[in-house]
């Protein structure tokens, strides 16, 4: 007999008015037919300035080529139609970067794109290579056409989007020369090509992609309301970033694809293998009985809610805290969580494990993946010794403020810069813009804590990741008392973090300031949690900060706690190293202490 499950337990959001907290859906159902799916995939990362390199944003390409290989047509499966859009052909990527991996650093990593499997990707002739400036428009035009055809032929549509997401608008960067000038796929543009009568599933690995699942006004799971009536699987919550697997020096400074992609692939493997007609595809056998003695259907295929739970459990198995950090989000079109998994998603029944295990395994080695420099990067002019020293000093300071996610590609790049590695001038200048934004934002967070008169013994170097890990360790403790205390504290942190996010006291980055930087919000939320203040008092103090920000004024922070924070040993040590690096070029480091002036603009 099938059991039941509540989607709200794994961040499942309703598509109709009202939430899902009081709704249970069956975990198994009668077998359905193989879906006749039209598949559209797009990777928004281009290589004009080398961002498709495996050590930069190449993990998005790892995701796309992993799914392209798993979903390729074969004698056992043929999609109604497939189109995969990219600015970088698989042959170009192999010629330039050799290979792309997928999987966790401390687990099994497979090569999803290399010269040996290049023919598997090129043979179907379903890849559309576009100019960076045309990638989004070409993809949207084809998606509109595919949805219209699916409507006429009663077919499903599966859309897979791999690209950076914006914190404020949830837009996804598709094409362009880099993330700064990339056109954005926003919710309005997607909505313009959809048809509510076509079963459509959207999978996206972007940061903040949970914002596509729930309209911000209705973020509560009890009151969640759909922006789109689609089936959705997203790699992050509306206020969370989506992470790649950790960078690995032993595998050549390459990130191994995204966490959502890995968890989804594993869920596809087990969902297929638990389906009643799985074996029918590989060995001859008589049709099994599908009804019991009373004529009732035997519900022995996993439902969509079961598949979502598998994705959730796969991430928790790797590390319990990853689920709370990512907040994968789910939705089911028309709230049909109890439909069979392939019916709801459009993913076909395949022997995914056989296809995955046919890929080459990468074992740890000593190779350091070579840097690849593009002509555009070379054409960036030159930097003086003074400019280089200043940028590297900023990178050193940034590394010492413990920004979090220190196994991710962008931090590794900053750490290498801080250690003295040089990039071409154009890239150095890009990194300088990002560093200025992040260092300044973190100093604002310390200023806000002082302005709120919070007794919090932490400064810019406070390790927010360590604090969160400690609380989550408590929450997952086998000791009931410790677990209860940890869960209560984490719930309080999440509630306050949501208030900080909604307050908009930290400006989102513009397009030259890189991806969102979340440590300042985490830091302020943690300080408020540790303050013991009531929610009412927290809102009151956040409102005061909003008022100050709104009129563009900083404040006179002469409080003892503010001075103590700035003079903390770890902070002073990091700042001393930066100062020493800058002395040699005769420059003065801008103070990150709270302003002594009663008026200081926030811009």
C-alpha positions in Angstrom: 0.0 0.0 0.0 1.3 3.5 -0.9 2.2 5.8 1.9 1.8 9.6 1.8 4.1 12.6 1.9 3.7 16.3 2.5 5.5 18.5 -0.2 5.9 21.4 2.3 8.4 19.2 4.2 10.9 19.5 1.3 10.1 23.1 0.2 7.3 22.1 -2.2 5.1 25.1 -3.1 1.5 25.2 -4.2 0.6 26.3 -7.7 -3.0 27.3 -6.7 -4.0 29.7 -4.0 -3.3 28.4 -0.5 -0.4 26.3 0.8 0.4 22.6 1.1 0.9 22.3 4.8 -2.3 20.3 5.2 -2.0 18.2 2.1 -0.6 14.7 1.8 0.2 13.0 -1.5 0.7 9.3 -2.3 4.3 8.2 -2.9 3.5 5.5 -5.4 0.9 5.2 -8.2 -0.1 3.0 -11.2 2.4 2.8 -14.0 1.9 5.4 -16.8 3.1 5.5 -20.4 6.5 6.8 -21.5 6.2 10.6 -22.0 6.6 12.0 -25.5 8.7 14.9 -24.5 10.1 17.9 -26.3 13.4 18.9 -24.6 15.0 22.3 -24.6 18.3 23.0 -22.9 20.4 26.1 -22.7 23.7 27.0 -21.1 24.1 30.8 -20.6 27.8 30.8 -19.9 29.9 31.9 -22.9 33.7 31.9 -23.4 34.4 35.3 -24.9 36.6 36.1 -21.8 37.3 32.6 -20.8 34.5 32.1 -18.3 33.6 28.6 -19.7 36.9 27.3 -18.3 36.4 24.4 -15.9 38.1 26.4 -13.1 35.7 29.4 -13.6 32.0 29.0 -14.7 32.6 25.8 -16.6 30.6 23.9 -14.0 27.4 25.1 -15.8 28.7 23.4 -18.9 29.4 20.3 -16.9 25.7 20.3 -15.9 24.4 20.7 -19.4 26.6 18.1 -21.1 25.8 15.6 -18.3 22.1 15.9 -19.1 22.7 16.0 -22.8 24.5 12.7 -22.6 22.0 11.1 -20.4 19.0 12.1 -22.5 20.4 11.4 -25.9 18.3 9.4 -28.3 19.0 5.7 -28.5 17.3 2.5 -29.6 15.4 2.4 -26.3 14.4 6.1 -26.3 13.7 8.8 -28.7 12.3 12.2 -27.6 9.7 13.9 -29.6 12.3 16.6 -30.3 15.5 17.9 -28.6 17.3 21.3 -28.9 20.3 22.3 -26.9 21.5 25.9 -27.1 25.0 27.1 -26.3 27.6 29.6 -27.4 30.3 27.0 -27.1 30.1 23.8 -29.2 31.3 20.6 -27.5 34.2 20.3 -29.9 35.3 23.9 -29.1 35.2 23.1 -25.4 37.2 19.9 -25.8 39.8 21.5 -28.1 40.2 24.4 -25.6 39.7 22.8 -22.2 40.2 19.1 -22.8 37.4 17.7 -20.5 34.6 18.5 -18.1 33.8 16.6 -14.9 30.8 16.0 -12.8 30.5 14.9 -9.2 31.7 15.8 -5.6 35.4 16.2 -4.9 35.4 13.5 -2.3 33.2 11.1 -4.3 33.0 9.7 -7.8 33.7 12.1 -10.5 32.8 11.2 -14.1 34.0 12.9 -17.3 30.8 14.1 -19.0 32.6 15.8 -22.0 35.9 14.8 -23.5 37.3 13.8 -26.9 36.4 10.1 -26.3 32.6 10.8 -26.0 32.5 13.8 -28.3 30.7 11.8 -31.0 27.9 10.9 -28.6 27.2 14.7 -28.2 27.6 15.6 -31.9 25.8 12.7 -33.6 22.2 13.6 -32.7 22.6 17.0 -34.4 20.4 18.6 -31.8 23.0 21.3 -30.7 22.4 24.9 -31.7 25.6 27.0 -31.4 24.7 30.7 -31.3 26.6 34.0 -31.1 26.7 35.2 -27.5 24.5 38.2 -28.2 21.9 36.0 -29.9 21.7 33.1 -27.5 18.8 34.2 -25.4 16.6 35.3 -28.3 17.3 32.2 -30.3 16.4 30.0 -27.4 13.2 31.8 -26.5 12.0 31.8 -30.1 12.6 28.0 -30.3 11.0 27.5 -26.9 7.8 29.3 -28.0 7.7 27.2 -31.2 8.3 23.9 -29.2 5.5 24.8 -26.8 3.1 25.5 -29.7 3.9 22.2 -31.3 3.5 20.4 -28.0 0.1 21.9 -27.6 -1.0 20.8 -31.0 0.4 17.2 -30.6 -0.5 16.8 -26.9 3.1 16.5 -25.8 5.1 17.5 -22.8 8.0 20.1 -22.6 11.1 19.8 -20.5 13.2 22.9 -20.1 16.7 22.9 -18.6 18.5 26.2 -17.9 22.0 26.5 -16.7 23.3 30.0 -15.9 24.0 32.6 -13.2 21.0 34.1 -11.4 20.4 37.6 -10.1 19.6 38.3 -6.5 17.1 41.1 -6.9 15.2 40.1 -10.1 15.9 36.4 -10.2 16.9 36.9 -13.9 19.2 34.3 -15.4 22.2 35.4 -17.5 22.0 33.9 -21.0 24.8 34.8 -23.4 26.7 38.1 -23.7 30.5 38.3 -23.3 30.3 37.9 -19.5 27.9 38.0 -16.6 28.1 41.8 -16.5 26.6 42.4 -20.0 24.7 39.2 -20.5 21.0 39.5 -21.5 18.7 38.2 -18.8 15.9 35.7 -19.0 13.4 37.1 -16.6 10.1 35.8 -15.5 8.0 38.1 -17.8 9.9 36.9 -20.8 9.4 33.2 -19.9 5.7 33.8 -19.2 5.2 35.3 -22.6 6.1 32.0 -24.4 4.3 29.6 -22.0 1.0 27.9 -22.5 -0.8 26.8 -19.4 -2.5 23.9 -21.2 0.9 22.3 -22.0 2.5 20.1 -19.3 5.9 21.9 -18.8 8.7 21.2 -16.4 11.4 23.8 -15.7 14.7 22.7 -14.2 17.2 25.5 -13.4 20.4 25.4 -11.3 20.7 29.2 -11.0 21.3 31.1 -7.7 18.1 32.5 -6.3 16.0 30.4 -8.7 13.5 29.7 -5.9 12.2 33.2 -6.8 10.8 31.6 -10.0 8.7 29.2 -7.9 7.0 31.6 -5.5 5.8 35.1 -6.0 7.8 37.2 -3.3 4.6 38.5 -1.8 3.6 35.0 -0.9 6.9 33.4 0.3 5.2 31.6 3.2 4.6 27.9 2.4 1.2 28.2 4.0 0.2 31.1 1.7 2.4 30.3 -1.3 1.0 31.4 -4.7 2.3 30.5 -8.1 4.0 32.9 -10.5 3.9 30.1 -13.1 1.7 27.1 -13.1 4.6 24.8 -14.0 6.4 21.8 -12.6 9.6 23.2 -11.2 12.9 21.9 -9.8 15.3 24.7 -8.8 18.8 24.6 -7.4 18.3 27.3 -4.7 15.7 29.2 -2.6 14.7 32.7 -3.5 17.4 34.1 -1.1 20.1 31.4 -1.5 22.9 30.8 -3.9 23.4 27.6 -5.9 26.8 25.9 -5.4 29.0 23.8 -7.5 30.9 20.9 -6.1 34.1 22.0 -4.5 37.1 23.0 -6.6 39.7 20.1 -6.7 43.4 20.7 -7.1 43.9 17.0 -7.5 41.5 17.0 -10.4 43.1 20.0 -12.0 41.4 23.0 -10.3 38.1 22.1 -11.8 34.6 22.3 -10.2 32.6 19.1 -10.7 29.2 20.5 -11.8 26.4 21.6 -9.6 24.9 20.0 -6.6 21.3 20.0 -7.9 22.3 18.3 -11.1 24.1 15.5 -9.2 21.1 15.0 -6.8 18.7 15.0 -9.7 20.7 12.5 -11.7 20.8 10.1 -8.7 17.0 10.6 -8.2 16.4 9.7 -11.9 18.5 6.5 -11.5 16.6 5.3 -8.5 13.1 6.4 -9.7 13.7 4.5 -13.0 14.9 1.4 -11.2 11.9 1.4 -8.9 9.4 1.7 -11.7 7.5 -1.5 -12.5 8.3 -1.4 -16.3 12.0 -0.6 -15.9 13.1 -4.2 -16.6 10.9 -4.4 -19.6 13.3 -2.1 -21.4 16.3 -4.3 -21.0 15.2 -8.0 -20.8 12.3 -9.9 -22.3 9.7 -10.9 -19.8 5.9 -11.3 -19.6 3.9 -8.3 -18.6 3.6 -8.2 -14.9 0.2 -8.1 -13.1 -0.9 -4.5 -12.5 -4.1 -5.2 -10.5 -4.8 -7.0 -7.3 -7.4 -9.7 -6.6 -10.1 -7.0 -6.1 -9.3 -5.4 -9.4 -7.6 -2.4 -7.9 -4.5 -1.0 -9.5 -1.2 -1.9 -7.8 0.5 1.4 -7.1 4.1 0.4 -7.6 5.7 3.3 -9.5 7.2 6.3 -7.7 5.2 9.6 -7.9 6.7 13.0 -8.5 6.6 13.8 -4.8 8.7 10.7 -4.2 11.2 11.9 -6.8 11.5 15.3 -5.2 12.1 13.6 -1.8 14.9 11.5 -3.4 16.6 14.8 -4.6 16.2 16.2 -1.0 17.5 13.0 0.6 20.5 12.7 -1.8 21.8 16.1 -0.7 21.2 15.4 3.0 23.2 12.2 2.7 26.2 14.1 1.4 26.0 16.5 4.3 23.0 17.4 6.4 23.7 21.2 6.3 23.7 21.4 2.5 20.0 21.1 2.3 19.4 24.1 4.7 22.0 26.1 2.8 20.7 25.5 -0.7 17.0 25.2 -0.2 16.2 23.4 -3.4 12.6 24.3 -4.3 9.9 22.3 -6.0 6.4 22.8 -7.6 4.0 20.6 -9.4 1.8 21.9 -12.3 -1.8 21.9 -11.1 -0.5 20.6 -7.8 -0.4 17.1 -9.2 2.3 15.8 -6.8 0.8 12.3 -7.0 1.3 11.9 -10.7 4.0 9.4 -11.8 7.4 11.0 -11.8 8.0 10.9 -15.5 4.4 12.1 -16.3 4.9 15.1 -14.2 8.5 16.0 -15.2 8.8 14.8 -18.8 12.0 12.9 -17.9 11.7 9.5 -19.7 12.2 6.1 -18.2 15.8 5.2 -19.0 18.6 3.2 -17.6 20.3 6.3 -16.4 22.8 4.3 -14.2 24.0 2.4 -17.2 24.6 5.5 -19.2 26.3 7.3 -16.2 28.6 4.4 -15.4 29.7 4.2 -19.0 31.5 7.5 -18.4 35.1 7.5 -17.5 36.0 8.0 -13.8 38.6 10.6 -12.8 40.9 9.5 -10.0 42.9 12.0 -7.9 46.1 13.1 -9.5 48.7 15.8 -9.5 47.8 17.7 -12.7 47.2 21.4 -12.3 44.8 22.5 -15.1 46.5 25.1 -17.3 45.1 28.6 -17.5 43.6 29.6 -20.9 43.7 33.2 -21.8 41.4 34.7 -24.5 42.3 37.4 -27.0 39.8 39.7 -25.3 41.6 39.3 -22.0 45.0 39.9 -23.7 43.6 43.1 -25.2 42.8 44.7 -21.8 45.8 47.1 -21.9 48.3 47.1 -19.1 48.4 47.7 -15.3 51.1 49.6 -13.4 53.0 48.0 -10.6 51.0 50.2 -8.2 47.6 49.1 -9.6 48.5 45.4 -9.5 49.7 45.7 -5.9 46.5 47.5 -4.8 44.3 44.9 -6.4 46.3 42.0 -4.9 46.1 43.8 -1.5 42.4 44.0 -1.7 42.2 40.3 -2.6 44.4 39.5 0.5 42.0 41.5 2.7 39.0 39.8 1.2 40.5 36.3 1.8 41.1 37.3 5.5 37.5 38.3 6.1 36.4 34.7 5.5 33.7 35.4 2.9 32.3 31.9 3.0 32.0 29.2 0.4 35.8 29.0 0.2 35.8 25.9 -2.0 33.9 27.6 -4.8 35.6 28.8 -8.1 35.3 32.5 -7.4 36.9 32.3 -4.0 39.7 30.1 -5.3 40.4 32.8 -8.0 40.6 35.5 -5.3 42.9 33.4 -3.1 45.3 32.8 -6.0 45.3 36.5 -6.7 46.1 37.2 -3.0 48.9 34.7 -3.2 50.5 36.7 -6.0 49.2 35.1 -9.1 48.5 37.6 -11.9 45.8 37.6 -14.5 45.5 39.7 -17.6 44.7 43.4 -17.0 41.1 43.2 -18.1 40.4 40.3 -15.6 42.3 42.1 -12.8 40.1 45.2 -13.3 36.9 43.0 -13.2 38.1 41.4 -10.0 38.9 44.9 -8.5 35.2 46.0 -9.0 34.0 42.8 -7.3 36.4 43.2 -4.4 35.5 46.9 -3.8 31.8 46.0 -3.7 32.2 43.0 -1.3 34.7 44.6 1.1 32.5 47.7 1.3 29.3 45.7 1.8 30.9 43.8 4.7 32.0 47.0 6.3 28.4 48.2 6.1 27.3 45.1 8.0 29.7 45.9 10.8 28.5 49.5 10.8 24.8 48.3 11.0 25.6 46.1 14.0 27.2 49.1 15.7 24.3 51.4 14.8 21.8 48.9 16.2 23.8 48.9 19.4 24.1 45.1 19.4 26.6 43.5 21.7 28.2 41.1 19.2 31.9 40.3 19.5 32.5 39.8 15.9 33.8 41.9 13.0 34.5 41.6 9.3 36.4 38.4 9.9 33.7 36.6 11.8 33.2 33.1 10.3 29.5 33.0 9.5 29.9 29.6 7.8 31.3 28.1 11.0 28.5 29.6 13.1 25.9 28.1 10.8 27.7 24.7 10.7 27.8 24.6 14.5 24.0 25.3 14.8 23.1 22.7 12.1 25.3 20.2 13.8 23.3 20.7 17.0 20.1 20.5 15.1 21.1 17.1 13.6 22.4 15.8 17.0 21.2 12.4 18.2 20.7 14.0 21.6 17.0 15.2 21.7 17.7 18.2 23.9 20.7 19.4 21.9 18.7 18.8 18.7 15.8 20.8 19.9 18.0 23.7 20.9 19.7 23.6 17.5 16.5 23.4 15.5 15.0 26.3 17.5 18.1 28.5 16.9 18.2 27.6 13.2 14.5 28.4 12.7 15.1 31.7 14.4 18.1 32.4 12.2 16.1 31.6 9.0 13.3 33.9 10.1 15.6 36.8 10.9 17.7 36.2 7.7 14.4 36.5 5.8 13.7 39.8 7.5 17.2 41.1 6.7 16.8 40.1 3.1 13.4 41.8 2.8 14.7 45.0 4.4 17.0 45.7 1.4 19.6 47.4 3.6 22.3 45.8 1.4 22.4 46.9 -2.2 22.4 44.1 -4.8 25.4 44.1 -7.1 25.2 45.9 -10.4 26.4 44.0 -13.4 30.1 44.9 -13.0 30.2 43.9 -9.3 29.9 40.2 -9.9 27.6 37.6 -8.3 25.7 38.3 -5.1 27.7 38.4 -1.8 25.7 37.0 1.0 28.0 37.1 4.0 26.9 40.6 5.1 23.3 39.5 5.3 24.3 36.3 7.2 26.5 38.4 9.6 23.7 40.8 10.4 21.2 38.1 10.9 23.5 36.1 13.2 24.2 39.3 15.3 20.5 39.8 15.7 19.9 36.1 16.6 22.6 36.3 19.3 21.2 39.6 20.6 18.1 37.8 22.0 15.9 40.7 20.8 12.2 40.0 20.1 11.0 40.0 16.5 9.2 43.3 17.1 12.4 45.0 18.3 14.4 43.5 15.4 11.9 45.0 12.9 12.0 48.3 14.7 15.8 48.4 14.5 15.9 47.3 10.9 13.4 50.0 10.0 15.8 52.6 11.5 18.6 51.3 9.4 16.3 51.4 6.3 15.6 55.0 7.1 19.3 55.8 7.3 20.0 54.0 4.1 17.1 55.6 2.4 18.4 59.1 2.9 21.9 58.1 2.1 23.4 58.9 5.5 25.9 56.9 7.6 26.1 57.5 11.2 28.6 58.3 14.0 29.5 54.9 15.4 31.6 55.7 18.5 30.1 52.9 20.6 32.5 50.8 22.6 31.4 47.6 21.0 32.1 49.0 17.5 35.6 50.0 18.5 36.2 46.6 20.1 35.1 44.9 16.9 37.5 46.9 14.7 40.4 46.2 17.1 39.8 42.5 17.3 43.1 40.5 17.0 42.2 38.6 13.8 40.9 41.7 12.1 44.0 43.7 13.0 46.3 40.9 11.7 44.5 40.8 8.4 44.5 44.5 8.0 48.2 44.7 8.9 49.1 42.3 6.1 47.1 44.5 3.6 48.8 47.7 4.9 52.2 46.2 4.5 51.4 45.2 1.0 50.3 48.7 0.1 53.1 50.6 1.8 55.5 49.5 -0.8 53.6 51.4 -3.5 53.0 54.5 -1.4 49.2 54.1 -1.0 46.9 54.4 2.0 44.3 51.7 2.6 40.7 53.1 3.0 39.5 52.6 6.5 36.9 50.0 7.1 36.1 51.3 10.5 32.7 53.0 11.1 32.9 56.5 9.7 33.9 59.2 12.1 31.9 61.7 10.1 28.2 62.1 10.9 27.4 62.1 7.2 28.7 59.5 4.8 26.9 58.5 1.6 26.1 54.8 1.1 26.8 55.0 -2.6 
